[in-house]
Amino acid sequence: MDRDNIRLRRILYAGLVVLSLVFLSFYGGNLPYTLFYLLLVNTVVSVAYIAYVYYSLKINQSINEHGVHKGKYVNYGFKVINDGFLACTSVKFNFIDELSTITGKGQLQYLGLESKECVDRQLELLCDYSGTYYAGVESIEIMDYFGIIRIKFPMPQKMKVVVKPRILKISNLNFMKENEDYINSSQFRQDDFTTDNEVRVFQNGDSTRLIHWKNSAKRQELMVRNNAAEESVEYVVIMDGAVMGEDYIDRIIEADKIRETAVAVINYLYTSGCYVNCGLGNSRIKSVNSKSDFKSIYEEISGYTFQVRAQGTDEIYNTVRRVDMECSEQTAVIVVSAYEKPQSVSSFNRNVFWVCVNSFDKVEDFFDLKE
């Protein structure tokens, strides 16, 4: 039922109410009273009918995929059953459009359901941002049998999705040019077997982060990289655990950019053969030495819950200061945050590269992507 038709019906109904009141005021009699009470009873019955229909609807929405990735379509199942004894003349489903898109949702905008009738649709859901948020139907609008009264109800059970960020393959780190040549030429961390002069047997006092796990597995004893590797630069990527957006949508977008930027940097350093470690918020620092390590860090970043911190960057600042005190002088720290870099960070003993995600609209605009 289109809006013009609904508006016309409401105008006619309001006109009847006014007309009945005029008759009551000037003429009285059975007919004006009968018309007025019929209109009054109809309003009460219409509201009761709408409430009955709402509680008679059984709605189920689900995603048939185990994992949801940003920018990729997944199957979205929508099923509604009229479990009552009265027909539904008009039911409208309002979808959440700010963070995701559902193809084919137009066929669910207005439905008429007979008693015990079931409507089952298989559509597609596309999530625009990573993170945890609601998708699908947000509210339901039900109209009475005369098409005059419409009441909006919240969706009884909203569908929450956990969306994983993209793994962007970048070609450089423009924000730290002074280390770019070293990164591109580094061969210290190898996924394949290295020659004897690049590794040696583990000795007491050696750092566990220098262990070459693949070579150790092949030789059945702990092997560490040689002295040249021990002197190489080490990178610590710290993902700030706080966002500063004024509303919910802004915070989701900020968190999405933090995730994707951190994942892109970690993936770039790891695949370039560098020693790379990662910290989420104020959690402990973890090494990324293998594909399984990277996958584990990626899953943690995907499910990480950001906090809203209105007091600035105190927490992430303290984390960076702790890393600055604990790590060697060869360590370079890369911070991915929604906040601007504090001036006091410049007093640390090493280079701290601060990436503020609010300085760019999209992550792919900040990096040079590989073709």
C-alpha positions as CSV (number, residue, x, y, z in Angstrom):
1,M,0.0,0.0,0.0
2,D,1.6,3.3,-1.1
3,R,1.9,6.4,1.1
4,D,-0.6,8.4,-1.0
5,N,-3.3,5.8,-0.5
6,I,-2.6,5.6,3.2
7,R,-2.7,9.4,3.5
8,L,-6.1,9.5,1.7
9,R,-7.6,6.9,4.0
10,R,-6.4,8.8,7.1
11,I,-7.9,12.0,5.8
12,L,-11.2,10.3,5.1
13,Y,-11.2,8.7,8.6
14,A,-10.3,12.0,10.3
15,G,-13.1,13.6,8.3
16,L,-15.6,11.1,9.5
17,V,-14.5,11.7,13.1
18,V,-15.0,15.5,12.7
19,L,-18.3,15.0,11.0
20,S,-19.6,12.8,13.8
21,L,-18.5,15.3,16.4
22,V,-20.3,18.1,14.5
23,F,-23.5,16.0,14.4
24,L,-23.2,15.4,18.1
25,S,-22.7,19.0,18.9
26,F,-25.5,20.5,16.8
27,Y,-28.0,17.7,16.2
28,G,-27.5,14.8,18.5
29,G,-29.6,11.7,17.9
30,N,-28.9,8.0,17.4
31,L,-27.1,8.2,14.1
32,P,-24.4,10.6,15.1
33,Y,-23.8,8.7,18.4
34,T,-23.7,5.4,16.5
35,L,-21.2,6.8,14.0
36,F,-19.0,8.3,16.7
37,Y,-18.9,5.1,18.8
38,L,-18.2,2.9,15.7
39,L,-15.2,5.1,14.9
40,L,-14.0,4.9,18.5
41,V,-14.5,1.1,18.7
42,N,-12.7,0.7,15.4
43,T,-9.7,2.5,16.7
44,V,-9.5,0.2,19.8
45,V,-10.1,-2.9,17.7
46,S,-7.4,-1.8,15.2
47,V,-4.8,-1.4,17.9
48,A,-5.7,-4.8,19.4
49,Y,-5.6,-6.4,16.0
50,I,-2.1,-4.9,15.3
51,A,-0.8,-6.2,18.7
52,Y,-2.3,-9.6,18.0
53,V,-0.6,-9.8,14.6
54,Y,2.8,-8.7,16.1
55,Y,2.7,-11.5,18.7
56,S,1.6,-14.0,16.1
57,L,4.5,-13.4,13.8
58,K,7.5,-15.8,14.2
59,I,10.5,-14.3,12.5
60,N,13.9,-15.9,12.0
61,Q,16.9,-14.4,10.3
62,S,20.2,-16.2,10.1
63,I,23.6,-16.3,8.3
64,N,24.4,-19.7,6.8
65,E,28.2,-18.9,6.7
66,H,30.6,-19.7,9.6
67,G,32.7,-16.6,9.0
68,V,31.7,-13.1,7.8
69,H,34.3,-11.1,6.0
70,K,34.1,-7.4,5.2
71,G,33.2,-6.7,1.6
72,K,32.1,-10.3,0.8
73,Y,28.6,-11.5,0.3
74,V,27.2,-14.2,2.6
75,N,23.9,-16.1,2.4
76,Y,21.2,-14.5,4.5
77,G,18.1,-16.5,5.4
78,F,14.9,-14.7,6.3
79,K,11.8,-16.6,7.4
80,V,8.5,-15.3,8.8
81,I,5.4,-17.3,9.8
82,N,1.9,-16.0,10.7
83,D,1.2,-18.3,13.5
84,G,-2.2,-16.7,14.4
85,F,-5.7,-17.2,13.2
86,L,-6.1,-13.7,11.6
87,A,-4.6,-12.6,8.3
88,C,-1.9,-9.9,8.3
89,T,-3.0,-7.2,5.8
90,S,0.3,-5.3,5.7
91,V,3.6,-6.0,7.4
92,K,6.7,-3.9,6.7
93,F,10.3,-4.9,7.7
94,N,12.8,-2.1,8.2
95,F,16.4,-3.1,7.7
96,I,19.6,-1.7,9.3
97,D,21.3,0.1,6.4
98,E,24.1,2.1,8.1
99,L,26.6,-0.8,8.3
100,S,25.5,-3.5,5.9
101,T,23.4,-4.1,2.8
102,I,21.0,-6.9,2.0
103,T,20.2,-7.6,-1.7
104,G,16.6,-8.3,-2.5
105,K,15.2,-6.8,0.7
106,G,12.7,-4.9,-1.4
107,Q,10.5,-8.0,-1.7
108,L,10.2,-7.9,2.1
109,Q,9.2,-4.3,2.4
110,Y,5.4,-5.0,2.5
111,L,4.0,-8.5,3.0
112,G,0.5,-9.8,3.4
113,L,0.2,-13.1,5.3
114,E,-2.7,-15.4,5.6
115,S,-3.2,-17.4,8.7
116,K,-0.4,-20.1,9.1
117,E,1.3,-18.8,5.9
118,C,5.1,-18.9,5.8
119,V,7.4,-16.7,3.7
120,D,11.0,-18.0,3.3
121,R,13.6,-16.0,1.4
122,Q,17.3,-16.6,0.7
123,L,19.0,-13.3,0.2
124,E,22.6,-12.0,0.4
125,L,24.2,-9.9,3.1
126,L,27.2,-7.6,2.5
127,C,28.9,-6.0,5.6
128,D,30.7,-2.7,5.0
129,Y,32.9,-2.7,8.2
130,S,34.6,-5.1,10.4
131,G,33.6,-5.5,14.0
132,T,30.6,-6.7,16.0
133,Y,27.3,-5.1,15.3
134,Y,23.6,-5.8,14.4
135,A,22.5,-6.5,10.8
136,G,19.2,-7.5,9.1
137,V,15.8,-6.4,10.4
138,E,15.7,-3.6,12.9
139,S,12.0,-3.0,13.4
140,I,8.6,-4.1,12.1
141,E,5.6,-1.9,11.1
142,I,2.1,-3.4,11.1
143,M,-1.0,-1.8,9.6
144,D,-4.6,-2.4,10.5
145,Y,-7.1,-4.0,8.2
146,F,-8.5,-0.5,7.0
147,G,-5.0,0.8,6.2
148,I,-5.3,3.7,8.6
149,I,-3.3,2.9,11.8
150,R,0.3,1.8,11.6
151,I,2.5,0.9,14.6
152,K,6.2,0.3,14.7
153,F,7.6,-2.5,16.9
154,P,11.3,-3.3,17.6
155,M,12.6,-6.6,16.2
156,P,12.2,-9.2,19.0
157,Q,15.6,-10.8,18.3
158,K,18.1,-8.8,16.3
159,M,20.9,-10.6,14.5
160,K,24.4,-9.8,15.6
161,V,27.3,-10.4,13.2
162,V,31.1,-10.6,13.9
163,V,32.8,-9.3,10.7
164,K,36.5,-9.9,10.1
165,P,38.7,-7.2,8.5
166,R,40.3,-7.5,5.1
167,I,44.0,-8.5,4.8
168,L,45.2,-5.7,2.6
169,K,48.5,-6.6,0.8
170,I,50.5,-3.4,0.7
171,S,53.8,-2.6,-1.2
172,N,55.5,-0.3,1.3
173,L,55.3,1.6,4.6
174,N,55.4,5.2,3.5
175,F,55.1,6.6,7.0
176,M,58.5,5.1,8.0
177,K,60.7,5.8,4.9
178,E,64.0,5.6,6.8
179,N,63.4,1.9,7.5
180,E,62.0,1.0,4.1
181,D,65.2,-0.1,2.5
182,Y,66.0,-2.3,5.4
183,I,62.6,-3.9,5.4
184,N,62.7,-4.7,1.7
185,S,66.1,-6.3,1.9
186,S,65.6,-8.2,5.2
187,Q,66.0,-12.0,5.0
188,F,66.5,-12.7,8.6
189,R,63.2,-14.6,9.2
190,Q,62.7,-17.4,6.7
191,D,59.8,-19.7,6.5
192,D,61.9,-22.2,4.5
193,F,65.0,-24.1,5.7
194,T,68.1,-21.9,6.1
195,T,71.7,-22.9,5.7
196,D,74.0,-23.8,8.6
197,N,75.8,-20.5,8.8
198,E,72.4,-18.7,9.4
199,V,71.3,-20.7,12.4
200,R,73.0,-22.4,15.4
201,V,72.1,-24.5,18.3
202,F,70.2,-22.8,21.1
203,Q,72.3,-21.9,24.1
204,N,71.5,-20.7,27.6
205,G,70.9,-17.0,27.6
206,D,69.6,-16.9,24.1
207,S,66.3,-15.1,23.6
208,T,63.4,-17.3,22.7
209,R,62.2,-14.9,20.1
210,L,65.3,-15.8,18.0
211,I,64.3,-19.5,17.8
212,H,63.8,-20.7,14.2
213,W,60.9,-23.0,14.8
214,K,60.8,-24.7,11.4
215,N,64.5,-25.5,11.4
216,S,64.2,-26.7,15.0
217,A,61.4,-29.1,14.0
218,K,63.4,-30.5,11.1
219,R,66.6,-30.9,13.2
220,Q,64.7,-32.1,16.3
221,E,66.6,-29.6,18.5
222,L,66.2,-25.9,19.2
223,M,67.9,-23.7,16.6
224,V,68.4,-19.9,16.8
225,R,69.4,-17.4,14.2
226,N,73.0,-16.4,14.0
227,N,74.5,-13.1,15.3
228,A,73.7,-11.2,12.2
229,A,70.0,-11.9,12.9
230,E,70.3,-11.0,16.5
231,E,71.5,-7.5,15.6
232,S,68.6,-6.9,13.2
233,V,65.8,-4.4,13.8
234,E,62.7,-5.7,15.5
235,Y,59.2,-4.2,15.1
236,V,56.4,-4.0,17.6
237,V,53.0,-3.1,16.2
238,I,50.6,-1.8,18.9
239,M,46.9,-1.5,18.1
240,D,45.2,1.0,20.3
241,G,42.2,-0.4,22.1
242,A,40.2,2.8,22.2
243,V,38.1,4.8,19.8
244,M,36.9,8.4,20.1
245,G,33.8,8.6,17.7
246,E,30.9,10.8,18.9
247,D,28.3,8.2,17.9
248,Y,28.0,4.5,17.4
249,I,28.6,4.5,13.6
250,D,31.7,6.7,13.9
251,R,33.2,4.3,16.5
252,I,32.5,1.3,14.3
253,I,34.3,3.0,11.3
254,E,37.2,4.0,13.5
255,A,37.6,0.5,14.9
256,D,37.4,-0.9,11.4
257,K,40.3,1.3,10.2
258,I,42.4,0.5,13.2
259,R,42.0,-3.3,12.6
260,E,42.7,-3.2,8.9
261,T,45.7,-0.8,9.3
262,A,47.2,-3.0,12.0
263,V,46.6,-6.2,10.0
264,A,48.1,-4.7,6.8
265,V,51.3,-3.5,8.7
266,I,51.8,-6.9,10.5
267,N,51.2,-8.9,7.3
268,Y,53.7,-6.6,5.4
269,L,56.4,-6.9,8.0
270,Y,55.9,-10.7,8.5
271,T,56.0,-11.5,4.7
272,S,59.0,-9.2,4.3
273,G,61.0,-11.4,6.7
274,C,61.2,-9.1,9.6
275,Y,61.0,-9.8,13.3
276,V,57.5,-8.5,14.2
277,N,55.5,-8.5,17.4
278,C,52.0,-7.4,18.1
279,G,50.2,-5.9,21.1
280,L,46.4,-5.3,21.4
281,G,45.6,-2.5,23.7
282,N,47.5,-2.9,26.9
283,S,47.8,-6.7,26.5
284,R,51.1,-8.5,26.4
285,I,53.3,-8.5,23.3
286,K,53.1,-11.6,21.1
287,S,55.6,-12.7,18.4
288,V,54.5,-13.4,14.8
289,N,57.0,-16.1,13.7
290,S,54.8,-18.3,11.6
291,K,51.6,-18.5,9.6
292,S,49.8,-19.9,12.6
293,D,51.0,-17.0,14.7
294,F,49.7,-14.5,12.1
295,K,46.4,-16.4,11.9
296,S,46.1,-16.3,15.7
297,I,46.8,-12.6,15.8
298,Y,44.4,-11.9,13.0
299,E,41.6,-13.8,14.8
300,E,42.3,-11.8,18.0
301,I,42.2,-8.5,16.1
302,S,39.0,-9.5,14.4
303,G,37.2,-10.2,17.7
304,Y,38.8,-7.4,19.7
305,T,36.3,-5.2,21.6
306,F,37.2,-1.5,21.5
307,Q,36.5,0.8,24.4
308,V,35.4,4.4,24.3
309,R,38.0,6.6,26.0
310,A,37.2,10.3,26.2
311,Q,40.3,11.2,28.2
312,G,42.7,11.0,25.3
313,T,45.7,8.6,24.8
314,D,46.9,8.0,28.4
315,E,46.4,4.2,28.2
316,I,48.1,3.6,24.8
317,Y,50.8,6.1,25.8
318,N,51.6,4.0,28.9
319,T,51.7,0.9,26.8
320,V,54.2,2.4,24.4
321,R,56.3,3.7,27.3
322,R,56.4,0.1,28.7
323,V,57.5,-1.3,25.4
324,D,60.1,1.4,25.1
325,M,61.6,0.4,28.5
326,E,61.5,-3.3,27.9
327,C,62.8,-3.7,24.3
328,S,66.2,-3.3,22.9
329,E,67.5,-0.2,21.1
330,Q,67.0,-1.9,17.7
331,T,63.2,-2.1,18.3
332,A,60.9,0.2,16.3
333,V,57.4,0.7,17.6
334,I,54.4,1.3,15.3
335,V,51.3,2.5,16.9
336,V,47.9,2.4,15.2
337,S,45.4,4.6,16.9
338,A,42.4,6.8,16.4
339,Y,44.2,9.6,18.4
340,E,46.8,12.0,17.4
341,K,50.4,11.3,18.5
342,P,51.2,13.0,21.9
343,Q,54.1,15.3,21.9
344,S,55.7,13.5,24.8
345,V,56.3,10.4,22.7
346,S,59.2,12.2,21.1
347,S,61.2,11.8,24.3
348,F,61.3,8.0,24.0
349,N,64.6,6.2,23.3
350,R,63.7,4.9,19.9
351,N,61.6,5.8,16.8
352,V,57.9,5.6,17.5
353,F,55.8,5.7,14.3
354,W,52.3,6.8,15.1
355,V,49.5,6.1,12.6
356,C,46.3,8.1,13.3
357,V,43.6,6.4,11.3
358,N,41.4,9.5,11.4
359,S,43.9,11.2,9.0
360,F,42.5,9.2,6.1
361,D,39.0,8.2,5.0
362,K,39.8,4.7,3.8
363,V,42.7,2.3,4.6
364,E,43.4,1.6,1.0
365,D,43.9,5.3,0.4
366,F,46.6,5.4,3.0
367,F,48.7,2.5,1.6
368,D,50.0,1.6,-1.8
369,L,48.3,-1.7,-2.5
370,K,50.0,-4.5,-4.4
371,E,48.4,-5.3,-7.8
